């Protein structure tokens, strides 16, 4: 269980009369999360009190002790004070006060504070100007912190200036080589398909795989596809299928469709398994992936791995062609299936299913997922 979930499970103290954000607790800066989850190095009495109060949801008390710790030179106290002020955990959001505390934390050598200040500057919040963001990111990176190197590399990459490409790659490389797990995927993508990058799949693949090993579903899918196609070397269908299966198990909708296709075809030396394939296609379809929607429509239309149901097949064939990322609107196979199903179904069914398909929203995008 992550610290955010642990914190969300605590009941707020009635005596404190404080209010947490309705959407749940914001993510903690990494240094604070490490401190609160491990209780390490809490030699400062005020910081111990601040941490204890934060963990029990008494944010006003936590703020008071964090500010005391910061005044005594504890960088994490200043970071906690800035975090509480920034997100209004004590009942009142105050960006400018948050910026003052993050600046204090930065002066005390806290790299996370520089990254947060840079992000706030990017948004023009707390009295910061957008032009300050680059210098703040640079300061975080030059402080020797791998998270700072990653953030600065991404900042340079997002500027989309070919003259900055080499520097961006250097900082991303430093972060990845330092073992920052969050840097593995971005560095791989920069090596692989960034317009200003080297376009070198062979260099990217090991980093995609390292990211996959740390739970990055998108990197697992990319690495799997590379192995399947041989884009980065000799094809290895079994390895590719395993990585795509990992990505699907991690919940990536696009990987669910690829997993279904592999199971339908029996790729990687395995025998076809239409029933499992249809199950993955259904999961991906319900999560909003167009490829999965088409595969599930085809399975329902043919009865391959699932009970034949032309009406639901038509619904998913329509959804696969709706506008959006990776839409199959112009895919000839999908278009042919849609037309064939229209011919096979009564006109009133076609109309009602079309209305249902137009109104449908993936559960993950609904404001009320249970509705």
Secondary structure, 3 states (H helix, E strand, C coil): CCHHHHHHHCCCCCCCCCCCCCCCCCCCCHHHHHHHHHCCCCCCHHHHHHHHHHHCCCHHHHHHHHHHHHHCCCHHHHHHHHHHHHHCCCCCCCHHHHHHHHHHHHHCCCHHHHHHHHHHHHCCCCCCCCCHHHHHHHHHHHCCCHHHHHHHHHHHHHCCCHHHHHHHHHHHHHHHHCCCHHHHHHHHHHHHCCCCCCCCHHHHHHHHHHHHHCCCHHHHHHHHHHHHHCCCCCCCHHHHHHHHHHHHHCCCHHHHHHHHHHHHHCCCCCCCCHHHHHHHHHHHHHCCCHHHHHHHHHHHHHCCCCCCCHHHHHHHHHHHCCCCCCCCCCCHHHHHHHHHHHHHCCHHHHHHHHHHHHHCCCHHHCCCCCC
